[in-house]
Amino acid sequence: MLQAIYAAGRDPQPINVVKHAEPTYRTSRELYAHPGLLSVPVAQRRRGDLIFYTNSAGTVHHVTIDLGDGTMMEAYGRHAAIRKVVPQYGISYIAPYVKRAFA
């Protein structure tokens, strides 16, 4: 996600690739809380928005990019994939807001 944001000419400081590499740093959580990225209700998401997923406690732990037409792109571990956006993602749920990083 950071590389996509950088490629769009945005720099979401203080989030960076050095912090991203730290084992306890959750980049997805930091992006969701970032005041410089516009928060939009998930029902109003559009292509390019960052979709966030929470665990059952409501803690953000994953982020994807909305590709439009009900699909998203994500990286998980060493792999990247394109999948359908669904309200439930395993035991996780979509957070109430997306972030518009590419406005």
C-alpha positions in Angstrom: 0.0 0.0 0.0 2.8 2.4 0.8 4.4 1.9 -2.6 1.1 2.7 -4.3 0.7 5.8 -2.2 4.2 6.9 -3.0 3.7 6.2 -6.7 0.7 8.5 -6.6 3.0 11.3 -5.3 1.7 11.2 -1.7 3.9 10.8 1.4 1.9 9.8 4.5 4.6 10.8 7.0 5.2 9.9 9.7 4.3 6.5 8.2 7.3 5.2 6.2 8.9 1.9 5.0 11.4 1.9 7.9 8.6 1.8 10.5 6.6 -0.6 8.3 9.4 -3.1 8.6 9.3 -3.1 12.4 7.6 -6.3 13.7 5.1 -4.7 16.0 4.2 -1.7 13.7 0.8 -1.9 12.1 0.9 0.2 8.9 -2.8 -0.5 8.2 -3.8 0.8 11.6 -1.6 3.9 11.2 -3.1 4.6 7.7 -6.6 4.3 9.1 -5.8 6.8 11.8 -3.9 9.2 9.5 -5.3 12.7 9.7 -4.0 13.6 6.2 -6.1 11.0 4.4 -9.8 11.8 3.9 -12.2 9.5 5.7 -15.2 8.5 3.7 -18.1 6.1 4.7 -17.5 2.7 3.3 -20.8 2.9 1.4 -19.4 5.8 -0.6 -16.1 4.2 -1.5 -14.8 4.5 -5.0 -12.0 3.1 -7.1 -8.6 3.7 -5.4 -9.9 4.0 -1.9 -8.2 2.1 0.9 -10.5 -0.5 2.5 -9.6 -1.5 6.0 -10.5 -4.7 7.9 -10.9 -5.2 11.6 -10.9 -8.1 13.9 -13.8 -9.0 16.2 -12.5 -6.4 18.7 -12.7 -3.7 16.1 -8.9 -3.3 15.7 -7.7 -2.5 12.2 -5.3 -5.2 10.9 -5.4 -5.3 7.1 -5.8 -2.9 4.2 -6.7 -3.3 0.5 -7.2 -1.0 -2.5 -10.7 -0.8 -4.1 -10.4 -1.5 -7.8 -14.0 -0.8 -8.5 -16.6 -3.2 -9.8 -16.6 -5.1 -6.5 -12.9 -6.1 -6.6 -9.9 -5.2 -4.4 -6.2 -5.7 -4.5 -4.3 -6.8 -1.5 -0.9 -8.0 -0.4 -0.8 -10.6 2.3 2.5 -12.1 3.4 4.6 -12.6 0.3 1.7 -12.7 -2.1 -0.6 -10.2 -3.9 -4.0 -11.0 -5.1 -7.2 -9.5 -6.6 -10.4 -10.6 -4.9 -14.0 -9.7 -4.6 -14.9 -7.2 -1.9 -17.3 -8.9 0.5 -18.7 -7.6 3.8 -17.0 -10.4 5.7 -13.4 -11.3 5.3 -12.7 -14.5 7.2 -13.4 -13.6 10.8 -12.7 -9.9 10.1 -15.0 -7.2 9.0 -14.8 -4.1 6.9 -14.1 -0.9 8.9 -16.8 1.8 8.8 -14.6 4.2 6.8 -12.3 4.0 3.8 -9.4 6.4 3.3 -9.1 8.4 0.1 -5.4 8.4 -0.4 -5.5 9.1 -4.2 -7.8 12.1 -4.4 
